[in-house]
Amino acid sequence: MADTPPAVQMTRPLCVFPRVAKHNGSGDTNNAANFTCVTDENDFNQKPAPKYGP
């Protein structure tokens, strides 16, 4: 059994609420250096899925 920790898969900056991490538009999306903390925008967040059925 190996005692080495697993490799880091991705990083994100830690943003203080209400700011969120937003990708700068270029660079690796798994690297925190390519993200900026921005004030949360309503259109930035995903909308909930519509309800299906009656």
mmCIF entry with sequence, helices, sheets and N, C-alpha, C, O atoms, coordinates in Angstrom:
data_MODEL
# 
_entry.id   MODEL 
# 
_entity.id                         1 
_entity.type                       polymer 
_entity.pdbx_number_of_molecules   1 
# 
_entity_poly.entity_id                      1 
_entity_poly.type                           'polypeptide(L)' 
_entity_poly.nstd_linkage                   no 
_entity_poly.nstd_monomer                   no 
_entity_poly.pdbx_seq_one_letter_code       MADTPPAVQMTRPLCVFPRVAKHNGSGDTNNAANFTCVTDENDFNQKPAPKYGP 
_entity_poly.pdbx_seq_one_letter_code_can   MADTPPAVQMTRPLCVFPRVAKHNGSGDTNNAANFTCVTDENDFNQKPAPKYGP 
_entity_poly.pdbx_strand_id                 A 
# 
loop_
_entity_poly_seq.entity_id 
_entity_poly_seq.num 
_entity_poly_seq.mon_id 
_entity_poly_seq.hetero 
1 1  MET n 
1 2  ALA n 
1 3  ASP n 
1 4  THR n 
1 5  PRO n 
1 6  PRO n 
1 7  ALA n 
1 8  VAL n 
1 9  GLN n 
1 10 MET n 
1 11 THR n 
1 12 ARG n 
1 13 PRO n 
1 14 LEU n 
1 15 CYS n 
1 16 VAL n 
1 17 PHE n 
1 18 PRO n 
1 19 ARG n 
1 20 VAL n 
1 21 ALA n 
1 22 LYS n 
1 23 HIS n 
1 24 ASN n 
1 25 GLY n 
1 26 SER n 
1 27 GLY n 
1 28 ASP n 
1 29 THR n 
1 30 ASN n 
1 31 ASN n 
1 32 ALA n 
1 33 ALA n 
1 34 ASN n 
1 35 PHE n 
1 36 THR n 
1 37 CYS n 
1 38 VAL n 
1 39 THR n 
1 40 ASP n 
1 41 GLU n 
1 42 ASN n 
1 43 ASP n 
1 44 PHE n 
1 45 ASN n 
1 46 GLN n 
1 47 LYS n 
1 48 PRO n 
1 49 ALA n 
1 50 PRO n 
1 51 LYS n 
1 52 TYR n 
1 53 GLY n 
1 54 PRO n 
# 
_struct_asym.id          A 
_struct_asym.entity_id   1 
# 
_struct_conf.conf_type_id            HELX_P 
_struct_conf.id                      HELX_P1 
_struct_conf.pdbx_PDB_helix_id       AA1 
_struct_conf.beg_label_comp_id       ALA 
_struct_conf.beg_label_asym_id       A 
_struct_conf.beg_label_seq_id        32 
_struct_conf.pdbx_beg_PDB_ins_code   ? 
_struct_conf.end_label_comp_id       ASN 
_struct_conf.end_label_asym_id       A 
_struct_conf.end_label_seq_id        34 
_struct_conf.pdbx_end_PDB_ins_code   ? 
_struct_conf.beg_auth_comp_id        ALA 
_struct_conf.beg_auth_asym_id        A 
_struct_conf.beg_auth_seq_id         32 
_struct_conf.end_auth_comp_id        ASN 
_struct_conf.end_auth_asym_id        A 
_struct_conf.end_auth_seq_id         34 
_struct_conf.pdbx_PDB_helix_class    5 
_struct_conf.details                 ? 
_struct_conf.pdbx_PDB_helix_length   3 
# 
_struct_conf_type.id          HELX_P 
_struct_conf_type.criteria    ? 
_struct_conf_type.reference   ? 
# 
_struct_sheet.id               AA1 
_struct_sheet.type             ? 
_struct_sheet.number_strands   2 
_struct_sheet.details          ? 
# 
_struct_sheet_order.sheet_id     AA1 
_struct_sheet_order.range_id_1   1 
_struct_sheet_order.range_id_2   2 
_struct_sheet_order.offset       ? 
_struct_sheet_order.sense        anti-parallel 
# 
loop_
_struct_sheet_range.sheet_id 
_struct_sheet_range.id 
_struct_sheet_range.beg_label_comp_id 
_struct_sheet_range.beg_label_asym_id 
_struct_sheet_range.beg_label_seq_id 
_struct_sheet_range.pdbx_beg_PDB_ins_code 
_struct_sheet_range.end_label_comp_id 
_struct_sheet_range.end_label_asym_id 
_struct_sheet_range.end_label_seq_id 
_struct_sheet_range.pdbx_end_PDB_ins_code 
_struct_sheet_range.beg_auth_comp_id 
_struct_sheet_range.beg_auth_asym_id 
_struct_sheet_range.beg_auth_seq_id 
_struct_sheet_range.end_auth_comp_id 
_struct_sheet_range.end_auth_asym_id 
_struct_sheet_range.end_auth_seq_id 
AA1 1 ARG A 19 ? HIS A 23 ? ARG A 19 HIS A 23 
AA1 2 PHE A 35 ? THR A 39 ? PHE A 35 THR A 39 
# 
loop_
_atom_site.group_PDB 
_atom_site.id 
_atom_site.type_symbol 
_atom_site.label_atom_id 
_atom_site.label_alt_id 
_atom_site.label_comp_id 
_atom_site.label_asym_id 
_atom_site.label_entity_id 
_atom_site.label_seq_id 
_atom_site.pdbx_PDB_ins_code 
_atom_site.Cartn_x 
_atom_site.Cartn_y 
_atom_site.Cartn_z 
_atom_site.occupancy 
_atom_site.B_iso_or_equiv 
_atom_site.pdbx_formal_charge 
_atom_site.auth_seq_id 
_atom_site.auth_comp_id 
_atom_site.auth_asym_id 
_atom_site.auth_atom_id 
_atom_site.pdbx_PDB_model_num 
ATOM 1   N N  . MET A 1 1  ? 0.851   -1.179 0.000   1.00 0.00 ? 1  MET A N  1 
ATOM 2   C CA . MET A 1 1  ? 0.000   0.000  0.000   1.00 0.00 ? 1  MET A CA 1 
ATOM 3   C C  . MET A 1 1  ? 0.897   1.243  0.000   1.00 0.00 ? 1  MET A C  1 
ATOM 4   O O  . MET A 1 1  ? 1.799   1.357  0.830   1.00 0.00 ? 1  MET A O  1 
ATOM 5   N N  . ALA A 1 2  ? 0.656   2.149  -0.906  1.00 0.00 ? 2  ALA A N  1 
ATOM 6   C CA . ALA A 1 2  ? 1.473   3.352  -1.024  1.00 0.00 ? 2  ALA A CA 1 
ATOM 7   C C  . ALA A 1 2  ? 1.018   4.414  -0.022  1.00 0.00 ? 2  ALA A C  1 
ATOM 8   O O  . ALA A 1 2  ? -0.175  4.568  0.239   1.00 0.00 ? 2  ALA A O  1 
ATOM 9   N N  . ASP A 1 3  ? 1.983   5.138  0.530   1.00 0.00 ? 3  ASP A N  1 
ATOM 10  C CA . ASP A 1 3  ? 1.679   6.213  1.471   1.00 0.00 ? 3  ASP A CA 1 
ATOM 11  C C  . ASP A 1 3  ? 1.695   7.582  0.806   1.00 0.00 ? 3  ASP A C  1 
ATOM 12  O O  . ASP A 1 3  ? 1.620   8.603  1.489   1.00 0.00 ? 3  ASP A O  1 
ATOM 13  N N  . THR A 1 4  ? 1.792   7.615  -0.533  1.00 0.00 ? 4  THR A N  1 
ATOM 14  C CA . THR A 1 4  ? 1.821   8.897  -1.237  1.00 0.00 ? 4  THR A CA 1 
ATOM 15  C C  . THR A 1 4  ? 0.398   9.380  -1.483  1.00 0.00 ? 4  THR A C  1 
ATOM 16  O O  . THR A 1 4  ? -0.479  8.588  -1.829  1.00 0.00 ? 4  THR A O  1 
ATOM 17  N N  . PRO A 1 5  ? 0.167   10.681 -1.305  1.00 0.00 ? 5  PRO A N  1 
ATOM 18  C CA . PRO A 1 5  ? -1.172  11.213 -1.547  1.00 0.00 ? 5  PRO A CA 1 
ATOM 19  C C  . PRO A 1 5  ? -1.485  11.211 -3.045  1.00 0.00 ? 5  PRO A C  1 
ATOM 20  O O  . PRO A 1 5  ? -0.571  11.208 -3.869  1.00 0.00 ? 5  PRO A O  1 
ATOM 21  N N  . PRO A 1 6  ? -2.767  11.213 -3.397  1.00 0.00 ? 6  PRO A N  1 
ATOM 22  C CA . PRO A 1 6  ? -3.127  11.258 -4.819  1.00 0.00 ? 6  PRO A CA 1 
ATOM 23  C C  . PRO A 1 6  ? -2.721  12.600 -5.440  1.00 0.00 ? 6  PRO A C  1 
ATOM 24  O O  . PRO A 1 6  ? -2.573  13.600 -4.737  1.00 0.00 ? 6  PRO A O  1 
ATOM 25  N N  . ALA A 1 7  ? -2.548  12.606 -6.743  1.00 0.00 ? 7  ALA A N  1 
ATOM 26  C CA . ALA A 1 7  ? -2.172  13.828 -7.458  1.00 0.00 ? 7  ALA A CA 1 
ATOM 27  C C  . ALA A 1 7  ? -3.341  14.806 -7.466  1.00 0.00 ? 7  ALA A C  1 
ATOM 28  O O  . ALA A 1 7  ? -4.501  14.393 -7.476  1.00 0.00 ? 7  ALA A O  1 
ATOM 29  N N  . VAL A 1 8  ? -3.038  16.090 -7.463  1.00 0.00 ? 8  VAL A N  1 
ATOM 30  C CA . VAL A 1 8  ? -4.069  17.133 -7.520  1.00 0.00 ? 8  VAL A CA 1 
ATOM 31  C C  . VAL A 1 8  ? -4.673  17.136 -8.921  1.00 0.00 ? 8  VAL A C  1 
ATOM 32  O O  . VAL A 1 8  ? -3.946  17.228 -9.911  1.00 0.00 ? 8  VAL A O  1 
ATOM 33  N N  . GLN A 1 9  ? -5.987  17.035 -9.008  1.00 0.00 ? 9  GLN A N  1 
ATOM 34  C CA . GLN A 1 9  ? -6.678  16.995 -10.298 1.00 0.00 ? 9  GLN A CA 1 
ATOM 35  C C  . GLN A 1 9  ? -7.044  18.390 -10.792 1.00 0.00 ? 9  GLN A C  1 
ATOM 36  O O  . GLN A 1 9  ? -6.945  18.674 -11.986 1.00 0.00 ? 9  GLN A O  1 
ATOM 37  N N  . MET A 1 10 ? -7.471  19.267 -9.871  1.00 0.00 ? 10 MET A N  1 
ATOM 38  C CA . MET A 1 10 ? -7.836  20.629 -10.260 1.00 0.00 ? 10 MET A CA 1 
ATOM 39  C C  . MET A 1 10 ? -7.797  21.529 -9.034  1.00 0.00 ? 10 MET A C  1 
ATOM 40  O O  . MET A 1 10 ? -7.885  21.050 -7.904  1.00 0.00 ? 10 MET A O  1 
ATOM 41  N N  . THR A 1 11 ? -7.664  22.833 -9.259  1.00 0.00 ? 11 THR A N  1 
ATOM 42  C CA . THR A 1 11 ? -7.660  23.805 -8.175  1.00 0.00 ? 11 THR A CA 1 
ATOM 43  C C  . THR A 1 11 ? -8.584  24.958 -8.533  1.00 0.00 ? 11 THR A C  1 
ATOM 44  O O  . THR A 1 11 ? -8.836  25.226 -9.708  1.00 0.00 ? 11 THR A O  1 
ATOM 45  N N  . ARG A 1 12 ? -9.081  25.633 -7.514  1.00 0.00 ? 12 ARG A N  1 
ATOM 46  C CA . ARG A 1 12 ? -9.925  26.814 -7.695  1.00 0.00 ? 12 ARG A CA 1 
ATOM 47  C C  . ARG A 1 12 ? -9.539  27.823 -6.616  1.00 0.00 ? 12 ARG A C  1 
ATOM 48  O O  . ARG A 1 12 ? -9.124  27.426 -5.527  1.00 0.00 ? 12 ARG A O  1 
ATOM 49  N N  . PRO A 1 13 ? -9.667  29.115 -6.899  1.00 0.00 ? 13 PRO A N  1 
ATOM 50  C CA . PRO A 1 13 ? -9.409  30.089 -5.847  1.00 0.00 ? 13 PRO A CA 1 
ATOM 51  C C  . PRO A 1 13 ? -10.520 30.052 -4.801  1.00 0.00 ? 13 PRO A C  1 
ATOM 52  O O  . PRO A 1 13 ? -11.660 29.705 -5.111  1.00 0.00 ? 13 PRO A O  1 
ATOM 53  N N  . LEU A 1 14 ? -10.191 30.405 -3.583  1.00 0.00 ? 14 LEU A N  1 
ATOM 54  C CA . LEU A 1 14 ? -11.173 30.482 -2.513  1.00 0.00 ? 14 LEU A CA 1 
ATOM 55  C C  . LEU A 1 14 ? -11.682 31.913 -2.471  1.00 0.00 ? 14 LEU A C  1 
ATOM 56  O O  . LEU A 1 14 ? -10.940 32.831 -2.122  1.00 0.00 ? 14 LEU A O  1 
ATOM 57  N N  . CYS A 1 15 ? -12.950 32.105 -2.829  1.00 0.00 ? 15 CYS A N  1 
ATOM 58  C CA . CYS A 1 15 ? -13.548 33.433 -2.900  1.00 0.00 ? 15 CYS A CA 1 
ATOM 59  C C  . CYS A 1 15 ? -14.481 33.643 -1.707  1.00 0.00 ? 15 CYS A C  1 
ATOM 60  O O  . CYS A 1 15 ? -15.223 32.741 -1.318  1.00 0.00 ? 15 CYS A O  1 
ATOM 61  N N  . VAL A 1 16 ? -14.432 34.833 -1.140  1.00 0.00 ? 16 VAL A N  1 
ATOM 62  C CA . VAL A 1 16 ? -15.298 35.171 -0.014  1.00 0.00 ? 16 VAL A CA 1 
ATOM 63  C C  . VAL A 1 16 ? -16.673 35.550 -0.555  1.00 0.00 ? 16 VAL A C  1 
ATOM 64  O O  . VAL A 1 16 ? -16.789 36.384 -1.452  1.00 0.00 ? 16 VAL A O  1 
ATOM 65  N N  . PHE A 1 17 ? -17.727 34.916 0.009   1.00 0.00 ? 17 PHE A N  1 
ATOM 66  C CA . PHE A 1 17 ? -19.103 35.200 -0.405  1.00 0.00 ? 17 PHE A CA 1 
ATOM 67  C C  . PHE A 1 17 ? -19.365 36.688 -0.301  1.00 0.00 ? 17 PHE A C  1 
ATOM 68  O O  . PHE A 1 17 ? -18.952 37.286 0.693   1.00 0.00 ? 17 PHE A O  1 
ATOM 69  N N  . PRO A 1 18 ? -20.022 37.328 -1.254  1.00 0.00 ? 18 PRO A N  1 
ATOM 70  C CA . PRO A 1 18 ? -20.804 36.752 -2.345  1.00 0.00 ? 18 PRO A CA 1 
ATOM 71  C C  . PRO A 1 18 ? -20.022 36.598 -3.650  1.00 0.00 ? 18 PRO A C  1 
ATOM 72  O O  . PRO A 1 18 ? -20.625 36.397 -4.704  1.00 0.00 ? 18 PRO A O  1 
ATOM 73  N N  . ARG A 1 19 ? -18.699 36.688 -3.597  1.00 0.00 ? 19 ARG A N  1 
ATOM 74  C CA . ARG A 1 19 ? -17.907 36.538 -4.818  1.00 0.00 ? 19 ARG A CA 1 
ATOM 75  C C  . ARG A 1 19 ? -17.770 35.064 -5.169  1.00 0.00 ? 19 ARG A C  1 
ATOM 76  O O  . ARG A 1 19 ? -17.805 34.202 -4.291  1.00 0.00 ? 19 ARG A O  1 
ATOM 77  N N  . VAL A 1 20 ? -17.614 34.781 -6.458  1.00 0.00 ? 20 VAL A N  1 
ATOM 78  C CA . VAL A 1 20 ? -17.476 33.410 -6.952  1.00 0.00 ? 20 VAL A CA 1 
ATOM 79  C C  . VAL A 1 20 ? -16.285 33.350 -7.907  1.00 0.00 ? 20 VAL A C  1 
ATOM 80  O O  . VAL A 1 20 ? -15.873 34.365 -8.468  1.00 0.00 ? 20 VAL A O  1 
ATOM 81  N N  . ALA A 1 21 ? -15.741 32.149 -8.081  1.00 0.00 ? 21 ALA A N  1 
ATOM 82  C CA . ALA A 1 21 ? -14.630 31.943 -9.014  1.00 0.00 ? 21 ALA A CA 1 
ATOM 83  C C  . ALA A 1 21 ? -15.189 31.877 -10.431 1.00 0.00 ? 21 ALA A C  1 
ATOM 84  O O  . ALA A 1 21 ? -16.096 31.094 -10.711 1.00 0.00 ? 21 ALA A O  1 
ATOM 85  N N  . LYS A 1 22 ? -14.645 32.701 -11.320 1.00 0.00 ? 22 LYS A N  1 
ATOM 86  C CA . LYS A 1 22 ? -15.084 32.710 -12.721 1.00 0.00 ? 22 LYS A CA 1 
ATOM 87  C C  . LYS A 1 22 ? -13.859 32.557 -13.612 1.00 0.00 ? 22 LYS A C  1 
ATOM 88  O O  . LYS A 1 22 ? -12.853 33.240 -13.422 1.00 0.00 ? 22 LYS A O  1 
ATOM 89  N N  . HIS A 1 23 ? -13.950 31.652 -14.589 1.00 0.00 ? 23 HIS A N  1 
ATOM 90  C CA . HIS A 1 23 ? -12.831 31.398 -15.508 1.00 0.00 ? 23 HIS A CA 1 
ATOM 91  C C  . HIS A 1 23 ? -12.553 32.654 -16.321 1.00 0.00 ? 23 HIS A C  1 
ATOM 92  O O  . HIS A 1 23 ? -13.479 33.344 -16.747 1.00 0.00 ? 23 HIS A O  1 
ATOM 93  N N  . ASN A 1 24 ? -11.273 32.950 -16.532 1.00 0.00 ? 24 ASN A N  1 
ATOM 94  C CA . ASN A 1 24 ? -10.873 34.155 -17.277 1.00 0.00 ? 24 ASN A CA 1 
ATOM 95  C C  . ASN A 1 24 ? -11.137 34.045 -18.775 1.00 0.00 ? 24 ASN A C  1 
ATOM 96  O O  . ASN A 1 24 ? -11.047 35.046 -19.486 1.00 0.00 ? 24 ASN A O  1 
ATOM 97  N N  . GLY A 1 25 ? -11.458 32.858 -19.264 1.00 0.00 ? 25 GLY A N  1 
ATOM 98  C CA . GLY A 1 25 ? -11.748 32.687 -20.687 1.00 0.00 ? 25 GLY A CA 1 
ATOM 99  C C  . GLY A 1 25 ? -10.601 32.067 -21.466 1.00 0.00 ? 25 GLY A C  1 
ATOM 100 O O  . GLY A 1 25 ? -10.772 31.693 -22.626 1.00 0.00 ? 25 GLY A O  1 
ATOM 101 N N  . SER A 1 26 ? -9.435  31.953 -20.845 1.00 0.00 ? 26 SER A N  1 
ATOM 102 C CA . SER A 1 26 ? -8.313  31.297 -21.517 1.00 0.00 ? 26 SER A CA 1 
ATOM 103 C C  . SER A 1 26 ? -7.508  30.541 -20.473 1.00 0.00 ? 26 SER A C  1 
ATOM 104 O O  . SER A 1 26 ? -7.569  30.844 -19.282 1.00 0.00 ? 26 SER A O  1 
ATOM 105 N N  . GLY A 1 27 ? -6.768  29.573 -20.928 1.00 0.00 ? 27 GLY A N  1 
ATOM 106 C CA . GLY A 1 27 ? -5.955  28.773 -20.017 1.00 0.00 ? 27 GLY A CA 1 
ATOM 107 C C  . GLY A 1 27 ? -6.701  27.547 -19.526 1.00 0.00 ? 27 GLY A C  1 
ATOM 108 O O  . GLY A 1 27 ? -7.886  27.361 -19.802 1.00 0.00 ? 27 GLY A O  1 
ATOM 109 N N  . ASP A 1 28 ? -5.987  26.730 -18.804 1.00 0.00 ? 28 ASP A N  1 
ATOM 110 C CA . ASP A 1 28 ? -6.496  25.456 -18.296 1.00 0.00 ? 28 ASP A CA 1 
ATOM 111 C C  . ASP A 1 28 ? -7.584  25.690 -17.255 1.00 0.00 ? 28 ASP A C  1 
ATOM 112 O O  . ASP A 1 28 ? -7.383  26.435 -16.296 1.00 0.00 ? 28 ASP A O  1 
ATOM 113 N N  . THR A 1 29 ? -8.738  25.053 -17.447 1.00 0.00 ? 29 THR A N  1 
ATOM 114 C CA . THR A 1 29 ? -9.847  25.207 -16.504 1.00 0.00 ? 29 THR A CA 1 
ATOM 115 C C  . THR A 1 29 ? -9.619  24.413 -15.222 1.00 0.00 ? 29 THR A C  1 
ATOM 116 O O  . THR A 1 29 ? -10.441 24.483 -14.309 1.00 0.00 ? 29 THR A O  1 
ATOM 117 N N  . ASN A 1 30 ? -8.538  23.670 -15.131 1.00 0.00 ? 30 ASN A N  1 
ATOM 118 C CA . ASN A 1 30 ? -8.209  22.935 -13.913 1.00 0.00 ? 30 ASN A CA 1 
ATOM 119 C C  . ASN A 1 30 ? -7.180  23.670 -13.053 1.00 0.00 ? 30 ASN A C  1 
ATOM 120 O O  . ASN A 1 30 ? -6.732  23.135 -12.039 1.00 0.00 ? 30 ASN A O  1 
ATOM 121 N N  . ASN A 1 31 ? -6.801  24.885 -13.444 1.00 0.00 ? 31 ASN A N  1 
ATOM 122 C CA . ASN A 1 31 ? -5.765  25.635 -12.754 1.00 0.00 ? 31 ASN A CA 1 
ATOM 123 C C  . ASN A 1 31 ? -6.359  26.907 -12.151 1.00 0.00 ? 31 ASN A C  1 
ATOM 124 O O  . ASN A 1 31 ? -6.928  27.731 -12.866 1.00 0.00 ? 31 ASN A O  1 
ATOM 125 N N  . ALA A 1 32 ? -6.227  27.061 -10.838 1.00 0.00 ? 32 ALA A N  1 
ATOM 126 C CA . ALA A 1 32 ? -6.798  28.215 -10.136 1.00 0.00 ? 32 ALA A CA 1 
ATOM 127 C C  . ALA A 1 32 ? -6.249  29.545 -10.650 1.00 0.00 ? 32 ALA A C  1 
ATOM 128 O O  . ALA A 1 32 ? -6.922  30.570 -10.533 1.00 0.00 ? 32 ALA A O  1 
ATOM 129 N N  . ALA A 1 33 ? -5.049  29.549 -11.213 1.00 0.00 ? 33 ALA A N  1 
ATOM 130 C CA . ALA A 1 33 ? -4.452  30.789 -11.709 1.00 0.00 ? 33 ALA A CA 1 
ATOM 131 C C  . ALA A 1 33 ? -5.249  31.387 -12.866 1.00 0.00 ? 33 ALA A C  1 
ATOM 132 O O  . ALA A 1 33 ? -5.091  32.570 -13.170 1.00 0.00 ? 33 ALA A O  1 
ATOM 133 N N  . ASN A 1 34 ? -6.099  30.595 -13.514 1.00 0.00 ? 34 ASN A N  1 
ATOM 134 C CA . ASN A 1 34 ? -6.887  31.070 -14.653 1.00 0.00 ? 34 ASN A CA 1 
ATOM 135 C C  . ASN A 1 34 ? -8.301  31.495 -14.245 1.00 0.00 ? 34 ASN A C  1 
ATOM 136 O O  . ASN A 1 34 ? -9.177  31.641 -15.098 1.00 0.00 ? 34 ASN A O  1 
ATOM 137 N N  . PHE A 1 35 ? -8.520  31.690 -12.946 1.00 0.00 ? 35 PHE A N  1 
ATOM 138 C CA . PHE A 1 35 ? -9.814  32.122 -12.426 1.00 0.00 ? 35 PHE A CA 1 
ATOM 139 C C  . PHE A 1 35 ? -9.652  33.420 -11.649 1.00 0.00 ? 35 PHE A C  1 
ATOM 140 O O  . PHE A 1 35 ? -8.581  33.713 -11.116 1.00 0.00 ? 35 PHE A O  1 
ATOM 141 N N  . THR A 1 36 ? -10.730 34.189 -11.593 1.00 0.00 ? 36 THR A N  1 
ATOM 142 C CA . THR A 1 36 ? -10.767 35.425 -10.834 1.00 0.00 ? 36 THR A CA 1 
ATOM 143 C C  . THR A 1 36 ? -12.004 35.413 -9.952  1.00 0.00 ? 36 THR A C  1 
ATOM 144 O O  . THR A 1 36 ? -13.052 34.916 -10.365 1.00 0.00 ? 36 THR A O  1 
ATOM 145 N N  . CYS A 1 37 ? -11.900 35.949 -8.754  1.00 0.00 ? 37 CYS A N  1 
ATOM 146 C CA . CYS A 1 37 ? -13.072 36.086 -7.885  1.00 0.00 ? 37 CYS A CA 1 
ATOM 147 C C  . CYS A 1 37 ? -13.854 37.314 -8.340  1.00 0.00 ? 37 CYS A C  1 
ATOM 148 O O  . CYS A 1 37 ? -13.308 38.416 -8.400  1.00 0.00 ? 37 CYS A O  1 
ATOM 149 N N  . VAL A 1 38 ? -15.115 37.125 -8.656  1.00 0.00 ? 38 VAL A N  1 
ATOM 150 C CA . VAL A 1 38 ? -15.976 38.212 -9.115  1.00 0.00 ? 38 VAL A CA 1 
ATOM 151 C C  . VAL A 1 38 ? -17.257 38.221 -8.295  1.00 0.00 ? 38 VAL A C  1 
ATOM 152 O O  . VAL A 1 38 ? -17.633 37.210 -7.701  1.00 0.00 ? 38 VAL A O  1 
ATOM 153 N N  . THR A 1 39 ? -17.925 39.374 -8.267  1.00 0.00 ? 39 THR A N  1 
ATOM 154 C CA . THR A 1 39 ? -19.214 39.463 -7.604  1.00 0.00 ? 39 THR A CA 1 
ATOM 155 C C  . THR A 1 39 ? -20.185 38.566 -8.333  1.00 0.00 ? 39 THR A C  1 
ATOM 156 O O  . THR A 1 39 ? -20.261 38.594 -9.561  1.00 0.00 ? 39 THR A O  1 
ATOM 157 N N  . ASP A 1 40 ? -20.931 37.768 -7.586  1.00 0.00 ? 40 ASP A N  1 
ATOM 158 C CA . ASP A 1 40 ? -21.874 36.819 -8.172  1.00 0.00 ? 40 ASP A CA 1 
ATOM 159 C C  . ASP A 1 40 ? -22.856 37.541 -9.079  1.00 0.00 ? 40 ASP A C  1 
ATOM 160 O O  . ASP A 1 40 ? -23.399 38.585 -8.718  1.00 0.00 ? 40 ASP A O  1 
ATOM 161 N N  . GLU A 1 41 ? -23.078 36.981 -10.252 1.00 0.00 ? 41 GLU A N  1 
ATOM 162 C CA . GLU A 1 41 ? -24.014 37.540 -11.229 1.00 0.00 ? 41 GLU A CA 1 
ATOM 163 C C  . GLU A 1 41 ? -25.149 36.543 -11.418 1.00 0.00 ? 41 GLU A C  1 
ATOM 164 O O  . GLU A 1 41 ? -24.914 35.335 -11.461 1.00 0.00 ? 41 GLU A O  1 
ATOM 165 N N  . ASN A 1 42 ? -26.374 37.037 -11.529 1.00 0.00 ? 42 ASN A N  1 
ATOM 166 C CA . ASN A 1 42 ? -27.529 36.150 -11.686 1.00 0.00 ? 42 ASN A CA 1 
ATOM 167 C C  . ASN A 1 42 ? -27.399 35.267 -12.918 1.00 0.00 ? 42 ASN A C  1 
ATOM 168 O O  . ASN A 1 42 ? -27.760 34.092 -12.870 1.00 0.00 ? 42 ASN A O  1 
ATOM 169 N N  . ASP A 1 43 ? -26.889 35.809 -14.027 1.00 0.00 ? 43 ASP A N  1 
ATOM 170 C CA . ASP A 1 43 ? -26.799 35.018 -15.259 1.00 0.00 ? 43 ASP A CA 1 
ATOM 171 C C  . ASP A 1 43 ? -25.600 34.071 -15.228 1.00 0.00 ? 43 ASP A C  1 
ATOM 172 O O  . ASP A 1 43 ? -25.502 33.185 -16.077 1.00 0.00 ? 43 ASP A O  1 
ATOM 173 N N  . PHE A 1 44 ? -24.688 34.237 -14.271 1.00 0.00 ? 44 PHE A N  1 
ATOM 174 C CA . PHE A 1 44 ? -23.528 33.364 -14.171 1.00 0.00 ? 44 PHE A CA 1 
ATOM 175 C C  . PHE A 1 44 ? -23.924 32.003 -13.590 1.00 0.00 ? 44 PHE A C  1 
ATOM 176 O O  . PHE A 1 44 ? -23.370 30.977 -13.983 1.00 0.00 ? 44 PHE A O  1 
ATOM 177 N N  . ASN A 1 45 ? -24.869 31.991 -12.667 1.00 0.00 ? 45 ASN A N  1 
ATOM 178 C CA . ASN A 1 45 ? -25.299 30.743 -12.044 1.00 0.00 ? 45 ASN A CA 1 
ATOM 179 C C  . ASN A 1 45 ? -26.215 29.965 -12.970 1.00 0.00 ? 45 ASN A C  1 
ATOM 180 O O  . ASN A 1 45 ? -26.998 30.547 -13.721 1.00 0.00 ? 45 ASN A O  1 
ATOM 181 N N  . GLN A 1 46 ? -26.111 28.644 -12.909 1.00 0.00 ? 46 GLN A N  1 
ATOM 182 C CA . GLN A 1 46 ? -27.001 27.807 -13.704 1.00 0.00 ? 46 GLN A CA 1 
ATOM 183 C C  . GLN A 1 46 ? -28.416 27.925 -13.179 1.00 0.00 ? 46 GLN A C  1 
ATOM 184 O O  . GLN A 1 46 ? -28.634 28.060 -11.975 1.00 0.00 ? 46 GLN A O  1 
ATOM 185 N N  . LYS A 1 47 ? -29.364 27.873 -14.079 1.00 0.00 ? 47 LYS A N  1 
ATOM 186 C CA . LYS A 1 47 ? -30.775 27.876 -13.705 1.00 0.00 ? 47 LYS A CA 1 
ATOM 187 C C  . LYS A 1 47 ? -31.184 26.454 -13.328 1.00 0.00 ? 47 LYS A C  1 
ATOM 188 O O  . LYS A 1 47 ? -30.649 25.492 -13.879 1.00 0.00 ? 47 LYS A O  1 
ATOM 189 N N  . PRO A 1 48 ? -32.123 26.311 -12.399 1.00 0.00 ? 48 PRO A N  1 
ATOM 190 C CA . PRO A 1 48 ? -32.580 24.965 -12.056 1.00 0.00 ? 48 PRO A CA 1 
ATOM 191 C C  . PRO A 1 48 ? -33.258 24.312 -13.268 1.00 0.00 ? 48 PRO A C  1 
ATOM 192 O O  . PRO A 1 48 ? -33.828 24.993 -14.121 1.00 0.00 ? 48 PRO A O  1 
ATOM 193 N N  . ALA A 1 49 ? -33.183 23.002 -13.320 1.00 0.00 ? 49 ALA A N  1 
ATOM 194 C CA . ALA A 1 49 ? -33.813 22.262 -14.415 1.00 0.00 ? 49 ALA A CA 1 
ATOM 195 C C  . ALA A 1 49 ? -35.337 22.435 -14.326 1.00 0.00 ? 49 ALA A C  1 
ATOM 196 O O  . ALA A 1 49 ? -35.888 22.452 -13.225 1.00 0.00 ? 49 ALA A O  1 
ATOM 197 N N  . PRO A 1 50 ? -36.020 22.563 -15.466 1.00 0.00 ? 50 PRO A N  1 
ATOM 198 C CA . PRO A 1 50 ? -37.466 22.687 -15.422 1.00 0.00 ? 50 PRO A CA 1 
ATOM 199 C C  . PRO A 1 50 ? -38.100 21.408 -14.883 1.00 0.00 ? 50 PRO A C  1 
ATOM 200 O O  . PRO A 1 50 ? -37.564 20.313 -15.050 1.00 0.00 ? 50 PRO A O  1 
ATOM 201 N N  . LYS A 1 51 ? -39.220 21.565 -14.253 1.00 0.00 ? 51 LYS A N  1 
ATOM 202 C CA . LYS A 1 51 ? -39.926 20.387 -13.718 1.00 0.00 ? 51 LYS A CA 1 
ATOM 203 C C  . LYS A 1 51 ? -40.583 19.643 -14.862 1.00 0.00 ? 51 LYS A C  1 
ATOM 204 O O  . LYS A 1 51 ? -41.107 20.251 -15.795 1.00 0.00 ? 51 LYS A O  1 
ATOM 205 N N  . TYR A 1 52 ? -40.552 18.330 -14.781 1.00 0.00 ? 52 TYR A N  1 
ATOM 206 C CA . TYR A 1 52 ? -41.141 17.500 -15.823 1.00 0.00 ? 52 TYR A CA 1 
ATOM 207 C C  . TYR A 1 52 ? -42.390 16.839 -15.287 1.00 0.00 ? 52 TYR A C  1 
ATOM 208 O O  . TYR A 1 52 ? -42.470 16.520 -14.101 1.00 0.00 ? 52 TYR A O  1 
ATOM 209 N N  . GLY A 1 53 ? -43.360 16.631 -16.149 1.00 0.00 ? 53 GLY A N  1 
ATOM 210 C CA . GLY A 1 53 ? -44.590 15.965 -15.754 1.00 0.00 ? 53 GLY A CA 1 
ATOM 211 C C  . GLY A 1 53 ? -45.615 16.943 -15.203 1.00 0.00 ? 53 GLY A C  1 
ATOM 212 O O  . GLY A 1 53 ? -45.380 18.151 -15.171 1.00 0.00 ? 53 GLY A O  1 
ATOM 213 N N  . PRO A 1 54 ? -46.742 16.418 -14.773 1.00 0.00 ? 54 PRO A N  1 
ATOM 214 C CA . PRO A 1 54 ? -47.824 17.278 -14.285 1.00 0.00 ? 54 PRO A CA 1 
ATOM 215 C C  . PRO A 1 54 ? -47.510 17.937 -12.970 1.00 0.00 ? 54 PRO A C  1 
ATOM 216 O O  . PRO A 1 54 ? -48.332 18.688 -12.444 1.00 0.00 ? 54 PRO A O  1 
# 
